Amino acid sequence: MFGKLPGISIGAILELTDLSGRMIKYKVYDKYLVDPSNVACTSQHTNGKKEVTLITCNSNGKQRHIIKAREI
């Protein structure tokens, strides 16, 4: 499902649809790789901003791609 996620660029716009059918746009502000044991990216501290964090494994499964985006 997230196979193309590693190729996304900072500044890219993500469009997600909530359960009521409303489309919400997010702008990517950070992307990085972490080891599977590093869960710091799941922190809920966003300074009151609405954010989404997308996580998927790299091709060999030894690291995780992290994509952080804020609602615009």
Predicted model as a PDB file, atoms N, CA, C, CB and O in Angstrom, pLDDT in the B-factor column:
MODEL        1                                                                  
ATOM      1  N   MET A   1       0.808  -1.193   0.000  1.00 71.00           N  
ATOM      2  CA  MET A   1       0.000   0.000   0.000  1.00 71.00           C  
ATOM      3  C   MET A   1       0.857   1.265   0.000  1.00 71.00           C  
ATOM      4  CB  MET A   1      -0.922  -0.006   1.190  1.00 71.00           C  
ATOM      5  O   MET A   1       0.497   2.251  -0.643  1.00 71.00           O  
ATOM      6  N   PHE A   2       1.979   1.249   0.709  1.00 80.00           N  
ATOM      7  CA  PHE A   2       2.850   2.424   0.791  1.00 80.00           C  
ATOM      8  C   PHE A   2       4.133   2.222  -0.010  1.00 80.00           C  
ATOM      9  CB  PHE A   2       3.191   2.733   2.251  1.00 80.00           C  
ATOM     10  O   PHE A   2       5.149   2.844   0.299  1.00 80.00           O  
ATOM     11  N   GLY A   3       4.111   1.376  -1.022  1.00 80.00           N  
ATOM     12  CA  GLY A   3       5.303   1.054  -1.788  1.00 80.00           C  
ATOM     13  C   GLY A   3       6.019   2.247  -2.396  1.00 80.00           C  
ATOM     14  O   GLY A   3       7.243   2.227  -2.526  1.00 80.00           O  
ATOM     15  N   LYS A   4       5.280   3.293  -2.774  1.00 85.00           N  
ATOM     16  CA  LYS A   4       5.896   4.469  -3.389  1.00 85.00           C  
ATOM     17  C   LYS A   4       6.246   5.551  -2.363  1.00 85.00           C  
ATOM     18  CB  LYS A   4       4.965   5.046  -4.442  1.00 85.00           C  
ATOM     19  O   LYS A   4       6.798   6.591  -2.721  1.00 85.00           O  
ATOM     20  N   LEU A   5       5.930   5.309  -1.112  1.00 85.00           N  
ATOM     21  CA  LEU A   5       6.162   6.295  -0.070  1.00 85.00           C  
ATOM     22  C   LEU A   5       7.613   6.764   0.035  1.00 85.00           C  
ATOM     23  CB  LEU A   5       5.733   5.735   1.235  1.00 85.00           C  
ATOM     24  O   LEU A   5       7.832   7.958   0.236  1.00 85.00           O  
ATOM     25  N   PRO A   6       8.612   5.894  -0.089  1.00 86.00           N  
ATOM     26  CA  PRO A   6       9.996   6.367   0.017  1.00 86.00           C  
ATOM     27  C   PRO A   6      10.366   7.423  -1.030  1.00 86.00           C  
ATOM     28  CB  PRO A   6      10.935   5.198  -0.106  1.00 86.00           C  
ATOM     29  O   PRO A   6      11.296   8.197  -0.804  1.00 86.00           O  
ATOM     30  N   GLY A   7       9.679   7.475  -2.146  1.00 90.00           N  
ATOM     31  CA  GLY A   7       9.991   8.436  -3.196  1.00 90.00           C  
ATOM     32  C   GLY A   7       9.323   9.792  -3.024  1.00 90.00           C  
ATOM     33  O   GLY A   7       9.560  10.694  -3.829  1.00 90.00           O  
ATOM     34  N   ILE A   8       8.501   9.961  -2.005  1.00 94.00           N  
ATOM     35  CA  ILE A   8       7.802  11.228  -1.801  1.00 94.00           C  
ATOM     36  C   ILE A   8       8.803  12.311  -1.386  1.00 94.00           C  
ATOM     37  CB  ILE A   8       6.686  11.073  -0.729  1.00 94.00           C  
ATOM     38  O   ILE A   8       9.788  12.027  -0.704  1.00 94.00           O  
ATOM     39  N   SER A   9       8.546  13.535  -1.801  1.00 96.00           N  
ATOM     40  CA  SER A   9       9.460  14.646  -1.520  1.00 96.00           C  
ATOM     41  C   SER A   9       8.914  15.550  -0.429  1.00 96.00           C  
ATOM     42  CB  SER A   9       9.717  15.458  -2.787  1.00 96.00           C  
ATOM     43  O   SER A   9       7.701  15.664  -0.253  1.00 96.00           O  
ATOM     44  N   ILE A  10       9.811  16.187   0.295  1.00 97.00           N  
ATOM     45  CA  ILE A  10       9.398  17.221   1.239  1.00 97.00           C  
ATOM     46  C   ILE A  10       8.700  18.312   0.434  1.00 97.00           C  
ATOM     47  CB  ILE A  10      10.625  17.796   2.052  1.00 97.00           C  
ATOM     48  O   ILE A  10       9.182  18.722  -0.622  1.00 97.00           O  
ATOM     49  N   GLY A  11       7.567  18.775   0.941  1.00 98.00           N  
ATOM     50  CA  GLY A  11       6.761  19.757   0.232  1.00 98.00           C  
ATOM     51  C   GLY A  11       5.618  19.136  -0.555  1.00 98.00           C  
ATOM     52  O   GLY A  11       4.719  19.847  -1.005  1.00 98.00           O  
ATOM     53  N   ALA A  12       5.640  17.811  -0.727  1.00 97.00           N  
ATOM     54  CA  ALA A  12       4.552  17.127  -1.444  1.00 97.00           C  
ATOM     55  C   ALA A  12       3.251  17.260  -0.658  1.00 97.00           C  
ATOM     56  CB  ALA A  12       4.895  15.624  -1.672  1.00 97.00           C  
ATOM     57  O   ALA A  12       3.265  17.387   0.566  1.00 97.00           O  
ATOM     58  N   ILE A  13       2.140  17.228  -1.367  1.00 97.00           N  
ATOM     59  CA  ILE A  13       0.824  17.319  -0.756  1.00 97.00           C  
ATOM     60  C   ILE A  13       0.188  15.930  -0.714  1.00 97.00           C  
ATOM     61  CB  ILE A  13      -0.076  18.317  -1.529  1.00 97.00           C  
ATOM     62  O   ILE A  13       0.121  15.234  -1.727  1.00 97.00           O  
ATOM     63  N   LEU A  14      -0.278  15.541   0.470  1.00 95.00           N  
ATOM     64  CA  LEU A  14      -1.001  14.284   0.656  1.00 95.00           C  
ATOM     65  C   LEU A  14      -2.475  14.612   0.816  1.00 95.00           C  
ATOM     66  CB  LEU A  14      -0.463  13.484   1.892  1.00 95.00           C  
ATOM     67  O   LEU A  14      -2.819  15.566   1.514  1.00 95.00           O  
ATOM     68  N   GLU A  15      -3.336  13.856   0.196  1.00 95.00           N  
ATOM     69  CA  GLU A  15      -4.776  14.053   0.328  1.00 95.00           C  
ATOM     70  C   GLU A  15      -5.382  12.799   0.939  1.00 95.00           C  
ATOM     71  CB  GLU A  15      -5.432  14.378  -1.049  1.00 95.00           C  
ATOM     72  O   GLU A  15      -5.310  11.713   0.363  1.00 95.00           O  
ATOM     73  N   LEU A  16      -5.979  12.965   2.111  1.00 94.00           N  
ATOM     74  CA  LEU A  16      -6.611  11.853   2.808  1.00 94.00           C  
ATOM     75  C   LEU A  16      -8.089  12.170   2.994  1.00 94.00           C  
ATOM     76  CB  LEU A  16      -5.921  11.583   4.178  1.00 94.00           C  
ATOM     77  O   LEU A  16      -8.458  13.326   3.198  1.00 94.00           O  
ATOM     78  N   THR A  17      -8.919  11.167   2.927  1.00 95.00           N  
ATOM     79  CA  THR A  17     -10.357  11.346   3.108  1.00 95.00           C  
ATOM     80  C   THR A  17     -10.767  10.747   4.446  1.00 95.00           C  
ATOM     81  CB  THR A  17     -11.155  10.694   1.943  1.00 95.00           C  
ATOM     82  O   THR A  17     -10.466   9.590   4.737  1.00 95.00           O  
ATOM     83  N   ASP A  18     -11.469  11.562   5.272  1.00 92.00           N  
ATOM     84  CA  ASP A  18     -11.908  11.055   6.566  1.00 92.00           C  
ATOM     85  C   ASP A  18     -13.194  10.239   6.409  1.00 92.00           C  
ATOM     86  CB  ASP A  18     -12.125  12.217   7.556  1.00 92.00           C  
ATOM     87  O   ASP A  18     -13.707  10.091   5.300  1.00 92.00           O  
ATOM     88  N   LEU A  19     -13.705   9.717   7.509  1.00 95.00           N  
ATOM     89  CA  LEU A  19     -14.870   8.838   7.458  1.00 95.00           C  
ATOM     90  C   LEU A  19     -16.142   9.537   6.999  1.00 95.00           C  
ATOM     91  CB  LEU A  19     -15.100   8.236   8.803  1.00 95.00           C  
ATOM     92  O   LEU A  19     -17.084   8.878   6.561  1.00 95.00           O  
ATOM     93  N   SER A  20     -16.180  10.866   7.093  1.00 96.00           N  
ATOM     94  CA  SER A  20     -17.365  11.595   6.637  1.00 96.00           C  
ATOM     95  C   SER A  20     -17.262  11.991   5.167  1.00 96.00           C  
ATOM     96  CB  SER A  20     -17.575  12.838   7.491  1.00 96.00           C  
ATOM     97  O   SER A  20     -18.171  12.624   4.631  1.00 96.00           O  
ATOM     98  N   GLY A  21     -16.149  11.619   4.506  1.00 96.00           N  
ATOM     99  CA  GLY A  21     -15.964  11.927   3.097  1.00 96.00           C  
ATOM    100  C   GLY A  21     -15.252  13.241   2.833  1.00 96.00           C  
ATOM    101  O   GLY A  21     -15.069  13.619   1.676  1.00 96.00           O  
ATOM    102  N   ARG A  22     -14.843  13.949   3.888  1.00 95.00           N  
ATOM    103  CA  ARG A  22     -14.142  15.223   3.737  1.00 95.00           C  
ATOM    104  C   ARG A  22     -12.682  14.957   3.397  1.00 95.00           C  
ATOM    105  CB  ARG A  22     -14.258  16.080   5.028  1.00 95.00           C  
ATOM    106  O   ARG A  22     -12.020  14.167   4.069  1.00 95.00           O  
ATOM    107  N   MET A  23     -12.172  15.622   2.343  1.00 97.00           N  
ATOM    108  CA  MET A  23     -10.771  15.479   1.969  1.00 97.00           C  
ATOM    109  C   MET A  23      -9.939  16.467   2.788  1.00 97.00           C  
ATOM    110  CB  MET A  23     -10.573  15.713   0.436  1.00 97.00           C  
ATOM    111  O   MET A  23     -10.261  17.652   2.876  1.00 97.00           O  
ATOM    112  N   ILE A  24      -8.865  15.951   3.382  1.00 96.00           N  
ATOM    113  CA  ILE A  24      -7.967  16.773   4.183  1.00 96.00           C  
ATOM    114  C   ILE A  24      -6.599  16.736   3.515  1.00 96.00           C  
ATOM    115  CB  ILE A  24      -7.894  16.271   5.673  1.00 96.00           C  
ATOM    116  O   ILE A  24      -6.100  15.666   3.166  1.00 96.00           O  
ATOM    117  N   LYS A  25      -5.992  17.914   3.337  1.00 97.00           N  
ATOM    118  CA  LYS A  25      -4.677  17.997   2.700  1.00 97.00           C  
ATOM    119  C   LYS A  25      -3.595  18.216   3.750  1.00 97.00           C  
ATOM    120  CB  LYS A  25      -4.647  19.132   1.655  1.00 97.00           C  
ATOM    121  O   LYS A  25      -3.761  18.978   4.702  1.00 97.00           O  
ATOM    122  N   TYR A  26      -2.489  17.523   3.540  1.00 97.00           N  
ATOM    123  CA  TYR A  26      -1.326  17.619   4.412  1.00 97.00           C  
ATOM    124  C   TYR A  26      -0.096  17.887   3.548  1.00 97.00           C  
ATOM    125  CB  TYR A  26      -1.147  16.318   5.262  1.00 97.00           C  
ATOM    126  O   TYR A  26      -0.003  17.406   2.418  1.00 97.00           O  
ATOM    127  N   LYS A  27       0.844  18.656   4.089  1.00 98.00           N  
ATOM    128  CA  LYS A  27       2.091  18.950   3.382  1.00 98.00           C  
ATOM    129  C   LYS A  27       3.242  18.263   4.105  1.00 98.00           C  
ATOM    130  CB  LYS A  27       2.337  20.488   3.285  1.00 98.00           C  
ATOM    131  O   LYS A  27       3.409  18.430   5.313  1.00 98.00           O  
ATOM    132  N   VAL A  28       4.041  17.485   3.360  1.00 97.00           N  
ATOM    133  CA  VAL A  28       5.171  16.754   3.929  1.00 97.00           C  
ATOM    134  C   VAL A  28       6.240  17.755   4.370  1.00 97.00           C  
ATOM    135  CB  VAL A  28       5.755  15.732   2.899  1.00 97.00           C  
ATOM    136  O   VAL A  28       6.674  18.607   3.594  1.00 97.00           O  
ATOM    137  N   TYR A  29       6.658  17.630   5.649  1.00 96.00           N  
ATOM    138  CA  TYR A  29       7.701  18.519   6.163  1.00 96.00           C  
ATOM    139  C   TYR A  29       8.961  17.785   6.611  1.00 96.00           C  
ATOM    140  CB  TYR A  29       7.159  19.315   7.312  1.00 96.00           C  
ATOM    141  O   TYR A  29       9.981  18.419   6.881  1.00 96.00           O  
ATOM    142  N   ASP A  30       8.902  16.445   6.694  1.00 96.00           N  
ATOM    143  CA  ASP A  30      10.093  15.702   7.101  1.00 96.00           C  
ATOM    144  C   ASP A  30       9.983  14.273   6.610  1.00 96.00           C  
ATOM    145  CB  ASP A  30      10.278  15.736   8.637  1.00 96.00           C  
ATOM    146  O   ASP A  30       8.880  13.744   6.471  1.00 96.00           O  
ATOM    147  N   LYS A  31      11.113  13.649   6.346  1.00 95.00           N  
ATOM    148  CA  LYS A  31      11.179  12.228   5.998  1.00 95.00           C  
ATOM    149  C   LYS A  31      12.544  11.714   6.403  1.00 95.00           C  
ATOM    150  CB  LYS A  31      10.918  11.992   4.469  1.00 95.00           C  
ATOM    151  O   LYS A  31      13.554  12.402   6.254  1.00 95.00           O  
ATOM    152  N   TYR A  32      12.561  10.483   6.923  1.00 95.00           N  
ATOM    153  CA  TYR A  32      13.823   9.918   7.392  1.00 95.00           C  
ATOM    154  C   TYR A  32      13.672   8.411   7.590  1.00 95.00           C  
ATOM    155  CB  TYR A  32      14.275  10.599   8.709  1.00 95.00           C  
ATOM    156  O   TYR A  32      12.564   7.877   7.531  1.00 95.00           O  
ATOM    157  N   LEU A  33      14.785   7.738   7.823  1.00 93.00           N  
ATOM    158  CA  LEU A  33      14.823   6.300   8.096  1.00 93.00           C  
ATOM    159  C   LEU A  33      15.138   6.069   9.565  1.00 93.00           C  
ATOM    160  CB  LEU A  33      15.869   5.591   7.198  1.00 93.00           C  
ATOM    161  O   LEU A  33      15.915   6.815  10.161  1.00 93.00           O  
ATOM    162  N   VAL A  34      14.535   5.031  10.155  1.00 95.00           N  
ATOM    163  CA  VAL A  34      14.848   4.646  11.530  1.00 95.00           C  
ATOM    164  C   VAL A  34      14.934   3.130  11.611  1.00 95.00           C  
ATOM    165  CB  VAL A  34      13.783   5.194  12.524  1.00 95.00           C  
ATOM    166  O   VAL A  34      14.448   2.416  10.734  1.00 95.00           O  
ATOM    167  N   ASP A  35      15.561   2.653  12.681  1.00 94.00           N  
ATOM    168  CA  ASP A  35      15.556   1.223  12.962  1.00 94.00           C  
ATOM    169  C   ASP A  35      14.170   0.851  13.492  1.00 94.00           C  
ATOM    170  CB  ASP A  35      16.681   0.837  13.990  1.00 94.00           C  
ATOM    171  O   ASP A  35      13.489   1.702  14.065  1.00 94.00           O  
ATOM    172  N   PRO A  36      13.744  -0.388  13.315  1.00 91.00           N  
ATOM    173  CA  PRO A  36      12.409  -0.801  13.753  1.00 91.00           C  
ATOM    174  C   PRO A  36      12.144  -0.576  15.245  1.00 91.00           C  
ATOM    175  CB  PRO A  36      12.211  -2.251  13.434  1.00 91.00           C  
ATOM    176  O   PRO A  36      10.994  -0.393  15.644  1.00 91.00           O  
ATOM    177  N   SER A  37      13.176  -0.586  16.060  1.00 92.00           N  
ATOM    178  CA  SER A  37      12.989  -0.400  17.507  1.00 92.00           C  
ATOM    179  C   SER A  37      12.807   1.072  17.896  1.00 92.00           C  
ATOM    180  CB  SER A  37      14.181  -0.979  18.260  1.00 92.00           C  
ATOM    181  O   SER A  37      12.426   1.364  19.030  1.00 92.00           O  
ATOM    182  N   ASN A  38      13.070   1.992  16.982  1.00 93.00           N  
ATOM    183  CA  ASN A  38      12.948   3.426  17.263  1.00 93.00           C  
ATOM    184  C   ASN A  38      11.484   3.844  17.054  1.00 93.00           C  
ATOM    185  CB  ASN A  38      13.913   4.269  16.341  1.00 93.00           C  
ATOM    186  O   ASN A  38      11.001   3.887  15.923  1.00 93.00           O  
ATOM    187  N   VAL A  39      10.795   4.146  18.140  1.00 92.00           N  
ATOM    188  CA  VAL A  39       9.385   4.516  18.056  1.00 92.00           C  
ATOM    189  C   VAL A  39       9.153   6.004  18.348  1.00 92.00           C  
ATOM    190  CB  VAL A  39       8.575   3.671  19.023  1.00 92.00           C  
ATOM    191  O   VAL A  39       8.008   6.422  18.523  1.00 92.00           O  
ATOM    192  N   ALA A  40      10.204   6.794  18.401  1.00 91.00           N  
ATOM    193  CA  ALA A  40      10.081   8.228  18.701  1.00 91.00           C  
ATOM    194  C   ALA A  40       9.167   8.940  17.705  1.00 91.00           C  
ATOM    195  CB  ALA A  40      11.462   8.889  18.697  1.00 91.00           C  
ATOM    196  O   ALA A  40       8.524   9.927  18.062  1.00 91.00           O  
ATOM    197  N   CYS A  41       9.100   8.463  16.476  1.00 88.00           N  
ATOM    198  CA  CYS A  41       8.278   9.101  15.446  1.00 88.00           C  
ATOM    199  C   CYS A  41       6.793   9.002  15.743  1.00 88.00           C  
ATOM    200  CB  CYS A  41       8.563   8.485  14.100  1.00 88.00           C  
ATOM    201  O   CYS A  41       6.001   9.705  15.116  1.00 88.00           O  
ATOM    202  N   THR A  42       6.392   8.156  16.675  1.00 88.00           N  
ATOM    203  CA  THR A  42       4.977   8.000  16.998  1.00 88.00           C  
ATOM    204  C   THR A  42       4.515   8.944  18.109  1.00 88.00           C  
ATOM    205  CB  THR A  42       4.701   6.571  17.401  1.00 88.00           C  
ATOM    206  O   THR A  42       3.384   8.834  18.582  1.00 88.00           O  
ATOM    207  N   SER A  43       5.365   9.853  18.520  1.00 85.00           N  
ATOM    208  CA  SER A  43       5.016  10.824  19.562  1.00 85.00           C  
ATOM    209  C   SER A  43       3.794  11.638  19.156  1.00 85.00           C  
ATOM    210  CB  SER A  43       6.202  11.760  19.847  1.00 85.00           C  
ATOM    211  O   SER A  43       3.632  11.988  17.988  1.00 85.00           O  
ATOM    212  N   GLN A  44       2.950  11.931  20.114  1.00 84.00           N  
ATOM    213  CA  GLN A  44       1.744  12.722  19.875  1.00 84.00           C  
ATOM    214  C   GLN A  44       1.973  14.212  20.134  1.00 84.00           C  
ATOM    215  CB  GLN A  44       0.607  12.215  20.754  1.00 84.00           C  
ATOM    216  O   GLN A  44       1.020  14.990  20.098  1.00 84.00           O  
ATOM    217  N   HIS A  45       3.208  14.623  20.391  1.00 83.00           N  
ATOM    218  CA  HIS A  45       3.527  16.029  20.669  1.00 83.00           C  
ATOM    219  C   HIS A  45       3.661  16.791  19.352  1.00 83.00           C  
ATOM    220  CB  HIS A  45       4.837  16.150  21.507  1.00 83.00           C  
ATOM    221  O   HIS A  45       4.672  16.676  18.659  1.00 83.00           O  
ATOM    222  N   THR A  46       2.635  17.570  19.017  1.00 86.00           N  
ATOM    223  CA  THR A  46       2.611  18.288  17.732  1.00 86.00           C  
ATOM    224  C   THR A  46       2.410  19.789  17.912  1.00 86.00           C  
ATOM    225  CB  THR A  46       1.507  17.731  16.842  1.00 86.00           C  
ATOM    226  O   THR A  46       2.156  20.498  16.939  1.00 86.00           O  
ATOM    227  N   ASN A  47       2.521  20.281  19.145  1.00 86.00           N  
ATOM    228  CA  ASN A  47       2.305  21.701  19.428  1.00 86.00           C  
ATOM    229  C   ASN A  47       0.939  22.175  18.932  1.00 86.00           C  
ATOM    230  CB  ASN A  47       3.408  22.538  18.787  1.00 86.00           C  
ATOM    231  O   ASN A  47       0.807  23.301  18.450  1.00 86.00           O  
ATOM    232  N   GLY A  48      -0.067  21.322  19.048  1.00 85.00           N  
ATOM    233  CA  GLY A  48      -1.424  21.684  18.670  1.00 85.00           C  
ATOM    234  C   GLY A  48      -1.722  21.629  17.183  1.00 85.00           C  
ATOM    235  O   GLY A  48      -2.847  21.917  16.774  1.00 85.00           O  
ATOM    236  N   LYS A  49      -0.741  21.265  16.362  1.00 87.00           N  
ATOM    237  CA  LYS A  49      -0.951  21.174  14.917  1.00 87.00           C  
ATOM    238  C   LYS A  49      -1.442  19.783  14.556  1.00 87.00           C  
ATOM    239  CB  LYS A  49       0.349  21.505  14.146  1.00 87.00           C  
ATOM    240  O   LYS A  49      -1.048  18.797  15.179  1.00 87.00           O  
ATOM    241  N   LYS A  50      -2.306  19.705  13.545  1.00 91.00           N  
ATOM    242  CA  LYS A  50      -2.800  18.412  13.080  1.00 91.00           C  
ATOM    243  C   LYS A  50      -1.775  17.816  12.130  1.00 91.00           C  
ATOM    244  CB  LYS A  50      -4.190  18.550  12.385  1.00 91.00           C  
ATOM    245  O   LYS A  50      -1.413  18.425  11.122  1.00 91.00           O  
ATOM    246  N   GLU A  51      -1.315  16.623  12.463  1.00 94.00           N  
ATOM    247  CA  GLU A  51      -0.280  15.959  11.678  1.00 94.00           C  
ATOM    248  C   GLU A  51      -0.660  14.522  11.381  1.00 94.00           C  
ATOM    249  CB  GLU A  51       1.055  16.006  12.407  1.00 94.00           C  
ATOM    250  O   GLU A  51      -1.528  13.938  12.030  1.00 94.00           O  
ATOM    251  N   VAL A  52       0.008  13.970  10.389  1.00 94.00           N  
ATOM    252  CA  VAL A  52      -0.095  12.558  10.068  1.00 94.00           C  
ATOM    253  C   VAL A  52       1.332  12.024   9.914  1.00 94.00           C  
ATOM    254  CB  VAL A  52      -0.951  12.322   8.763  1.00 94.00           C  
ATOM    255  O   VAL A  52       2.205  12.695   9.363  1.00 94.00           O  
ATOM    256  N   THR A  53       1.549  10.809  10.409  1.00 94.00           N  
ATOM    257  CA  THR A  53       2.836  10.130  10.262  1.00 94.00           C  
ATOM    258  C   THR A  53       2.591   8.836   9.508  1.00 94.00           C  
ATOM    259  CB  THR A  53       3.513   9.857  11.655  1.00 94.00           C  
ATOM    260  O   THR A  53       1.789   8.006   9.938  1.00 94.00           O  
ATOM    261  N   LEU A  54       3.267   8.662   8.400  1.00 93.00           N  
ATOM    262  CA  LEU A  54       3.158   7.442   7.606  1.00 93.00           C  
ATOM    263  C   LEU A  54       4.443   6.647   7.778  1.00 93.00           C  
ATOM    264  CB  LEU A  54       2.891   7.764   6.099  1.00 93.00           C  
ATOM    265  O   LEU A  54       5.540   7.203   7.723  1.00 93.00           O  
ATOM    266  N   ILE A  55       4.302   5.348   7.984  1.00 92.00           N  
ATOM    267  CA  ILE A  55       5.453   4.490   8.253  1.00 92.00           C  
ATOM    268  C   ILE A  55       5.364   3.247   7.376  1.00 92.00           C  
ATOM    269  CB  ILE A  55       5.521   4.100   9.758  1.00 92.00           C  
ATOM    270  O   ILE A  55       4.311   2.616   7.279  1.00 92.00           O  
ATOM    271  N   THR A  56       6.483   2.902   6.738  1.00 91.00           N  
ATOM    272  CA  THR A  56       6.560   1.650   5.981  1.00 91.00           C  
ATOM    273  C   THR A  56       8.000   1.144   6.046  1.00 91.00           C  
ATOM    274  CB  THR A  56       6.096   1.851   4.487  1.00 91.00           C  
ATOM    275  O   THR A  56       8.920   1.912   6.326  1.00 91.00           O  
ATOM    276  N   CYS A  57       8.191  -0.147   5.787  1.00 89.00           N  
ATOM    277  CA  CYS A  57       9.552  -0.695   5.822  1.00 89.00           C  
ATOM    278  C   CYS A  57      10.286  -0.411   4.517  1.00 89.00           C  
ATOM    279  CB  CYS A  57       9.518  -2.209   6.088  1.00 89.00           C  
ATOM    280  O   CYS A  57       9.672  -0.182   3.474  1.00 89.00           O  
ATOM    281  N   ASN A  58      11.623  -0.432   4.600  1.00 83.00           N  
ATOM    282  CA  ASN A  58      12.400  -0.323   3.367  1.00 83.00           C  
ATOM    283  C   ASN A  58      12.391  -1.684   2.674  1.00 83.00           C  
ATOM    284  CB  ASN A  58      13.869   0.154   3.657  1.00 83.00           C  
ATOM    285  O   ASN A  58      11.788  -2.634   3.175  1.00 83.00           O  
ATOM    286  N   SER A  59      13.047  -1.779   1.541  1.00 77.00           N  
ATOM    287  CA  SER A  59      12.938  -2.983   0.713  1.00 77.00           C  
ATOM    288  C   SER A  59      13.453  -4.255   1.386  1.00 77.00           C  
ATOM    289  CB  SER A  59      13.684  -2.773  -0.564  1.00 77.00           C  
ATOM    290  O   SER A  59      12.978  -5.347   1.075  1.00 77.00           O  
ATOM    291  N   ASN A  60      14.414  -4.134   2.300  1.00 82.00           N  
ATOM    292  CA  ASN A  60      14.915  -5.343   2.958  1.00 82.00           C  
ATOM    293  C   ASN A  60      14.333  -5.529   4.359  1.00 82.00           C  
ATOM    294  CB  ASN A  60      16.428  -5.297   3.039  1.00 82.00           C  
ATOM    295  O   ASN A  60      14.682  -6.489   5.047  1.00 82.00           O  
ATOM    296  N   GLY A  61      13.445  -4.620   4.792  1.00 79.00           N  
ATOM    297  CA  GLY A  61      12.763  -4.757   6.074  1.00 79.00           C  
ATOM    298  C   GLY A  61      13.604  -4.428   7.286  1.00 79.00           C  
ATOM    299  O   GLY A  61      13.157  -4.635   8.414  1.00 79.00           O  
ATOM    300  N   LYS A  62      14.819  -3.915   7.086  1.00 90.00           N  
ATOM    301  CA  LYS A  62      15.704  -3.650   8.223  1.00 90.00           C  
ATOM    302  C   LYS A  62      15.572  -2.240   8.778  1.00 90.00           C  
ATOM    303  CB  LYS A  62      17.127  -3.888   7.821  1.00 90.00           C  
ATOM    304  O   LYS A  62      16.078  -1.957   9.864  1.00 90.00           O  
ATOM    305  N   GLN A  63      14.901  -1.350   8.052  1.00 92.00           N  
ATOM    306  CA  GLN A  63      14.662   0.009   8.529  1.00 92.00           C  
ATOM    307  C   GLN A  63      13.248   0.424   8.153  1.00 92.00           C  
ATOM    308  CB  GLN A  63      15.704   1.001   7.942  1.00 92.00           C  
ATOM    309  O   GLN A  63      12.577  -0.240   7.363  1.00 92.00           O  
ATOM    310  N   ARG A  64      12.808   1.542   8.735  1.00 93.00           N  
ATOM    311  CA  ARG A  64      11.481   2.070   8.463  1.00 93.00           C  
ATOM    312  C   ARG A  64      11.589   3.457   7.846  1.00 93.00           C  
ATOM    313  CB  ARG A  64      10.638   2.115   9.747  1.00 93.00           C  
ATOM    314  O   ARG A  64      12.366   4.290   8.312  1.00 93.00           O  
ATOM    315  N   HIS A  65      10.806   3.705   6.794  1.00 93.00           N  
ATOM    316  CA  HIS A  65      10.688   5.044   6.201  1.00 93.00           C  
ATOM    317  C   HIS A  65       9.620   5.784   7.000  1.00 93.00           C  
ATOM    318  CB  HIS A  65      10.319   4.980   4.650  1.00 93.00           C  
ATOM    319  O   HIS A  65       8.522   5.265   7.201  1.00 93.00           O  
ATOM    320  N   ILE A  66       9.936   6.983   7.450  1.00 94.00           N  
ATOM    321  CA  ILE A  66       9.005   7.815   8.203  1.00 94.00           C  
ATOM    322  C   ILE A  66       8.717   9.055   7.374  1.00 94.00           C  
ATOM    323  CB  ILE A  66       9.577   8.193   9.612  1.00 94.00           C  
ATOM    324  O   ILE A  66       9.646   9.727   6.925  1.00 94.00           O  
ATOM    325  N   ILE A  67       7.436   9.369   7.164  1.00 95.00           N  
ATOM    326  CA  ILE A  67       7.003  10.567   6.470  1.00 95.00           C  
ATOM    327  C   ILE A  67       6.105  11.348   7.417  1.00 95.00           C  
ATOM    328  CB  ILE A  67       6.267  10.223   5.135  1.00 95.00           C  
ATOM    329  O   ILE A  67       5.098  10.822   7.890  1.00 95.00           O  
ATOM    330  N   LYS A  68       6.463  12.608   7.699  1.00 95.00           N  
ATOM    331  CA  LYS A  68       5.677  13.463   8.600  1.00 95.00           C  
ATOM    332  C   LYS A  68       5.066  14.585   7.769  1.00 95.00           C  
ATOM    333  CB  LYS A  68       6.563  14.044   9.770  1.00 95.00           C  
ATOM    334  O   LYS A  68       5.754  15.205   6.957  1.00 95.00           O  
ATOM    335  N   ALA A  69       3.768  14.850   7.970  1.00 96.00           N  
ATOM    336  CA  ALA A  69       3.084  15.902   7.213  1.00 96.00           C  
ATOM    337  C   ALA A  69       2.114  16.637   8.138  1.00 96.00           C  
ATOM    338  CB  ALA A  69       2.330  15.306   5.981  1.00 96.00           C  
ATOM    339  O   ALA A  69       1.547  16.047   9.058  1.00 96.00           O  
ATOM    340  N   ARG A  70       1.931  17.950   7.876  1.00 96.00           N  
ATOM    341  CA  ARG A  70       1.012  18.789   8.637  1.00 96.00           C  
ATOM    342  C   ARG A  70      -0.177  19.190   7.780  1.00 96.00           C  
ATOM    343  CB  ARG A  70       1.731  20.035   9.166  1.00 96.00           C  
ATOM    344  O   ARG A  70      -0.049  19.381   6.571  1.00 96.00           O  
ATOM    345  N   GLU A  71      -1.341  19.317   8.423  1.00 96.00           N  
ATOM    346  CA  GLU A  71      -2.535  19.751   7.717  1.00 96.00           C  
ATOM    347  C   GLU A  71      -2.351  21.175   7.205  1.00 96.00           C  
ATOM    348  CB  GLU A  71      -3.770  19.660   8.631  1.00 96.00           C  
ATOM    349  O   GLU A  71      -1.808  22.035   7.899  1.00 96.00           O  
ATOM    350  N   ILE A  72      -2.820  21.410   5.961  1.00 95.00           N  
ATOM    351  CA  ILE A  72      -2.736  22.769   5.389  1.00 95.00           C  
ATOM    352  C   ILE A  72      -4.131  23.296   5.107  1.00 95.00           C  
ATOM    353  CB  ILE A  72      -1.886  22.776   4.087  1.00 95.00           C  
ATOM    354  O   ILE A  72      -4.281  24.419   4.624  1.00 95.00           O  
TER     355      ILE A  72                                                      
ENDMDL                                                                          
END                                                                             
